Amino acid sequence: RIGQNIGEMQKISASYDYDWRPTGYVVNGYPLDSSSTNQRTHYVRLGYDYILRPNLLNHFNAGFSRRYREEFSGIGSYGGNWPSKLGLKGVADTTFPKIEYNYPDEGAMPSDGANQFYDNTYQYNDTVSWQHGRHSLKFGAETRLQQFNIHIETGTSGEFAFGTGPTSTSDETASGYSNSGFGYASFYLGAATSATIKLSEVLGWRVKYYAGFVQDDWKITPKLTANLGFRYEIPTPVTEASSKQSFVDTTLANSGAGGLPGAYVFMGTGTGRTGHHGSQDTFHNSYGPRIGLAYQVNPGTVVRAGYGIYYQNLKVGGYGED
């Protein structure tokens, strides 16, 4: 962190922080069954203070943070082109394919995690503080621009399950005949019970937030202080950077169902799209009054009361896969 005074009325400051958190485990003798979850975060902040008058101060902040998180499984699994080396066709060369069987202990070799997350946050806020008689007033505005970018490739190299069925006895009179087989033996025969191939997800979620506020700490008497404030917020709906969103519009006529209401619509511009980037309208009624009172009963006791209306901002749920 550094700071520099510019004369007697102005000051600039800046700070930078770097956080590196490597996390993982290794199973001795099973390199493909290991896991790593590494995270790097950068924080940058700039500040500017300007004293307009002895009782009037303007404070401006600009901040940026970037978090990169990777969730990989298997030492040498990710990027090792294992499907091609194994001669496996029709899947992506992301990781070693996941193989599941019912022995031992419902085993799976290996875990095939291959996910990356890139989060960016830009934040700007400006506050004017004015000391006027018994009033301590503050006026300000805030902007937050958030990006949640994901690249999920888990399962894109295939997930194959080998159950007891292919190696079970065909004698239906035998006790437990349908589960008499051995999943490990089914694996050696190449007789898979089920297989799944997942598609890669590359999404860029966007959220914006704007707000303005006014606040007055009014010292009515030496013992009684009133805290009066009002905040107005505009949180925008969650959108995707390339408009990769769709939903069912229950009011839209479906040409494929004889004009009955209810049709699938897609965001974005172009043929067959809505022309919008989000599936929700922006809410413009986030009015937040704040009222508080503080009364000093005696030098060691203060009684406080308050009332306010607050709003929860829209956020991306989970890890943003859906």
Secondary structure, DSSP 8 states (H G I E B T S, - for coil): -EEEEETTTEEEEEEEEEEEEEEEEEETTEEEEEEEEEEEEEEEEEEEEEEEETTEEEEEEEEEEEEEEEEEESTTTTTS-HHHHHT--SS-SSS--EEEESSSSS-EE----EEEEEEEEEEEEEEEEEEETTEEEEEEEEEEEEEEEEEE-TTTT-EEEE-SGGGS-S-TTSTTGGG-S-HHHHHHHT--SEEE----EEEEEEEEEEEEEEEEEEE-SSSEEEEEEEEEEEE---EETT---EEEEEEEEEGGGTTEEEEEEE-SSSTTB-S-S-SS-----EEEEEEEEEEEEETTEEEEEEEE---------TTS--
